[in-house]
Amino acid sequence: MSRRVREDSAPVPGPNRPLPPELPAETVVARLRAVARFLGRMLSLCRAHTVDFYTRGLWEKMVALPPEAVLEALSGERLQQLLEEPPLQRPLEEAADSCEFYNIFCENSQRLINVQAFALAAKYYSMPNLGVCISLEQMLEALERTQQPRSEVEIKTDDFMNNKKSHEVQLMSELVDGIAKYYGLNQVIDLGSGKGYLSSFLSLQYNLKVYGIDSSNTNTHGANERNRKLKKHWKAYQRRGRANVREQVLEEANERPQQDKGKCKANISEKLLSTNNSLQSQAQVAAPDSILFETADVFTDSDKCITNKQYELHSGAQLQPEESNIPENVFLSILPADAVETDCSTRSNCRELCEEEKERRKMASLKEKASRSKEANLYSPLTSYVTAETELRDIVEDLEDCVMVGLHTCGDLAPSTLRLFTAKPEIKAVCSVGCCYHLLSEEHETQEDVLHGTLGFPMSRYLKEEGWFCGRNARMAACLALERVAVGQVLPTESLFYRAVLQVIVEEFYGVKRSDRNIGKVYSKSSSFLDYARKAFKKLELDESEISDSLIMEYFEKYKHRMNELEAFNMLKVVLGPCIEVLILLDRLCYLKEQDNIAWSGLVKLFDPIKSPRCYAVVALKKQTFTCKSSQASWSWS
């Protein structure tokens, strides 16, 4: 990456030094190919649906080991050791060609016979050991984010978000701001903005102009309501801060001796200038300690803030002798518009309006309107369903060069975000963290999407040419959280067990193989398996009077001792899940590598996987060329 500096002295938007080294497209494709070959043999375990666990005899068909042996090998302590151990020391391509499946599966029965080898192989094809990801610190250093000025007041996100969301919003915002500053951009488009936490934080903490687009009108309405409350408290916070500044100035003025009047005037003006500039900066990035989005009427102007009129009455004769010697336009230029008292009736020496006073009031009125307009748009929540073919200008009227972001965009919205980025010239950079992989569209599952050519998976040429099909159940396994299980999070084994036994009853007693009806969250509302079964029959529209309580419990007792098989089977899925996520993310990265207009693309580990399991961001920056019209000088980087 190189840059030619333009001839004049105006600031240059764009990189000041190279971005982190990136893997060539050929290397990324080689990694994708190796992971695909590995999963080609392993995926049968994850494609199996736990609903069919007992009806299809999945344990007997796929595993030749007792469940106790699998659970012992994949216990929490063993999993932690597996995550901490260094990767296997051999070339990736060599490992992909051999894979030594004979050590993992029986050649004749193709059943799993070596769970330790299975776990080590899965570890080898997980993200940390493929060498395709960089850390957030590396990315921020390359963006020179650490040299960006930070605000003196930080928003306490954990006051109005849970710990997980606070962790995600703070780290992703820092990266997005670094990208925006790197390219000199001010507008951000947040797709799948949900409740607006990321959008609000980007706007307040980093003074970015953010449009949050969500398909749910309920989310947009909620975001607007939070925005209204935030705006109300924001004004109170600003007024409280201004009062603090004035009180500080008054104290300094009263402490100075009379003979230093001249020096005092200069110091007061300088102090007001510096503190007001600081306050205006803080007003864009700071919020009340614990009431940003949750409370509407915690404090009011009368009991927490000093108004302009109160300030004048309180300061009175103490400041007047020195204030009267300072030109009025000095205060006009250094105070925010809404801090200027536009009603002159309280001033004894304002009996007639001179031309300068009229002009001053006019300017103050314009500034106040502009300030109110800006405050009214801390960020703009919008409702729209976004696809890869969406025309953004139909949604965002003042669309300009921008960064497109998505924090845990669901299903197809993540690939749609990348397709919009490559197709729209206004989008200069993208930072996308996907989730809900099971909701991605794939061929053989959603024929309508096939006709439109907008499948969520695969995106890359290689997997398309290979005709790769993952399947919903395998993609659901990619959503599992290995790191959380390793530190003791319990899998929902009982709820899965209830559903698997219910399926046996439905097929054997009612003769129903498949039903389009969804049972939903029956388990969470049930006190026992009997209660669960009765409620589920109603959901499935089956006549529950045909089956007795005793027969239902006979089914339960028959499979109760085999619950550990289901638990062990799901543990195998948990271990393999990160490899499936790698396949999906490398597919997206390969898609970006195939584009001609991309200057840099890579995977960035953003979050702590224990706090936020979907922790990897797909980041890409477009090639740029800038031309200075005044001097006809130009610069570029690629």
Buried (B, 14 or more C-beta within 10 A) or exposed (E): BEBEEBEEEEEBBBBEEEBBEBBEBEBBBBBBBBBBBBBEBBBBBBBBBBBBBBBBEBBEEBBBBEBEEBBEBBEEEBBBEBBEEEBEEEEBEEBBEEBEBEEBBEEEEBBBBBBBBBBBBBBBBBBBBBEBBBEBEBBBBBBBBEEBEEBEBEBBBBBBBEEBBBBBBBBBBBBBBBBBBBBBBBBBBBBBBBBBBBBBBBBBBBBBBBBBBBBBEEBBEBBBBBBEBBBBBBBBBBBBBBBBBBBEBBEEBEEBEEEEEEEBBEBBBEBBBEBBEBBBBBBBBBBBEEBBBEEEEBBEEEEBBBBBEEBBEBBEEEBEEBBEEBEEEBBBEBBBBBBBBEEEEEEEEEEEEEEEEEEBBEBBEEBBEEBEEEBEEBBBBBBBEBBBEBEBEEBBEEBEBBBBBBBBBBBBBBBBBBBBBBBBEBBBBBBBBBBBBBBBBBBEBBEEBBEEEBBBBBBBEBBBEBEBBBBBBBBBBBBBBBBBBBEEEEBEBBBBBBBBBBBBBBBEBBEBEEBEEEBEEBBEEBEEBBEBBBBBBEEBEBEBEEBEEEEBBEBBEEBEEBBBBBBBBBBBBBBBBBBBBBBBBBBBBBBBBBBEEBBBBBBBBBBBBBBBBBBBBBBBBBBBEBEBEEEEBEBEBE
